[in-house]
Amino acid sequence: MPDNLLMPMFAPAVTSTVESITGLRVGTATTPALLLGASADVDITWSSPMPSTSYHVSIAPATGLIGKATVALKVNSQTTTGITVTVTAGLAVSLGAEIVAIAAC
């Protein structure tokens, strides 16, 4: 079968969208000492305020975490100036472990 007969069948499926980033902010925070399943809320403040509360967040635990720990965005904590995350220790989290968050809109 000639290629030109197949192309119309697949052409509509090929689409792309590009989203623009209008604001990008970074925030860091340090954790308190946590042991054996304990958790704590940690506030992260953006480098400068976001234009609104509608933005995407990426959170990455950085150096200093010992054992397994989870870092999760606390529900309804997103403001223009920052977020609150909940850190839960599976084993132990060392004092002063750094958490890095990035916001984009």
Secondary structure, 3 states (H helix, E strand, C coil): CCHHHHHHHHHHHCCCCCCCCCCEEEEEEECCCEECCCEEEEEEECCCCCCCCCCEEEEEECCCCCCCEEEEECCCCCCCCEEEEEEEECCEECCCCEEEEEEEC
